C-alpha cells in the first residue's frame, strides 16, 4: 500500500465516524430521547434545566451532544462499526487498527462538535420546550 492509499483509508474511517454520528442524530430514537428529556425537564423545572431562550437551549444542546458522544463511546464496538462501513486494514498497510479507530472517533466528534449541529439541536429543544408548556 502506498501512503496515498493509507491516507484514503484514514479518510474513509473518518467519514464512517461522521456518517455514524449523523445517523444517530437523525434517528427517531434520538428525537424521542430529546422530546422525553425536554418534557421531563419542563414538568419538574426545580430538579431539571428549563429552556426559555436560545442561550439556555444552546447550553442544553451542547450538554446533550457531549452526553451522546459518551453514550456512543461506551456502547459502540468501533471495530464492528468500521467493518459495517466496509473498512478493514490491508496486510500491507502502514496503518494500525488504532489509527483507524482514532480516525473514526475524530469524524464522529467532528460532527457532534459542530456549532451548526448544536444550533439545530438548540432549536429542536426550544420547540419541544414550548410544546411541553403548551405554547406552540
N, C-alpha and C positions, 0 to 999 in steps of 0.2 A: 504494500500500500504506500502511496505517496503521501507527503504532508498535506497536499490539497485534498486527497481522499479522507484523511483523518479530520481535516477541518470541516469537510462536508458532513462527516459522521457526527461531530460535535454539534454542528448546526441543526442537524436532524433531531438530535436528542433534545436540544434547547427548544426547538419547535414543538416537539412532543410534549414538553412541560407546559409550554404556552397553551397548546390545544387542550391539555388536560384541565388546566385552570379555567379556561374559557368554558369548557363543557360543564364544569362544576357550577360556575356562576350562572349559566343559562339553564340549569336543570330545574325541574319542578320541585325537587327535594329542597334545593337551596331557597327557592322562592317561598315555599311553605314554611321553611325554618325561619326566614326573616319575618314573615307575616305573624307567625306564632310568637316570636320573640318580642315584636313590637306590641302585639295585642296584650301579652302578659305585662309588659312594662307600663302600658297605658292603664291597665286595670289596677295596678298596685305601684303608683309612682313613688311612694315613700321608700320602697325597697328596691326599685329598679330605676334606670335612667328614663327620663321623659324627653321627648323631642318636640320642640315648638318652633325651631328655626333652622336654617341651613347650617349654621355653625355647629349646633348640637348634633344635627344629623351627620355632618362630616366626621365628627368625633366618633359617633356610634358606628358609622360605616368603616372607619379606619380600624376600630377595635374588632368589628365583625370580620373584616378581611384578615387581620392578624390571627384571630381565632380559627378561621377557616384554614389558613396555612398550617397552623399547629395540628388541627384535626387531620388534615391530609397527611402531614409528615408522620403522624402517629399510626395512621391506618393503612397507608399505601405501601405496597411492595414495589419499589422503584424498578427492580429487575423485571417484574411482571409487566408493569406499565410500558417499559421500553420494548419488551418482546411483543406486546399487543400492538405497538406502533411499528413493528417490523424492524426493530433495531437490535442488532447483535454485534459483538466485536469480532471482526475477521481475525483469523490467526496471525496475519502479517501486519496487524495494526500497531501503531506506535502508542495507542491509547489504552488505558486500563478501564475496568468496569467503574472505578471511582471517578474517572474523568467523565464518563457518560452520565453517571449518577449526578455529579455536580452540575453538568450542563442542563440536565432535565430540571433540577431544582432551581437553577438560575432562571430558566424560562418561566417556570411556574411562579416564582416570586416576582419576576418582572411584571407579569400580568396583575397579580394581586397588589402590587405596589403602585400601580399607575394612578395618578390623580384623576384621570378620566373615569376609571373604574370606581374609585372612591366617590366621585361626584355622582355618577349614575346610581350607585347604591344609596347614597345620601338622599337622592330624590325619591327613590323607592321607599326608603324608611320614612321620609316625611309624608308621602302619600298614604302609606299604611297607618301611620300615627293619626293622621286626620280622619281616615276611615274608622279607626278604632274609637275615636272621640265623637264620631257621628258628624264630622264637619264636611265630609266630601260628598 
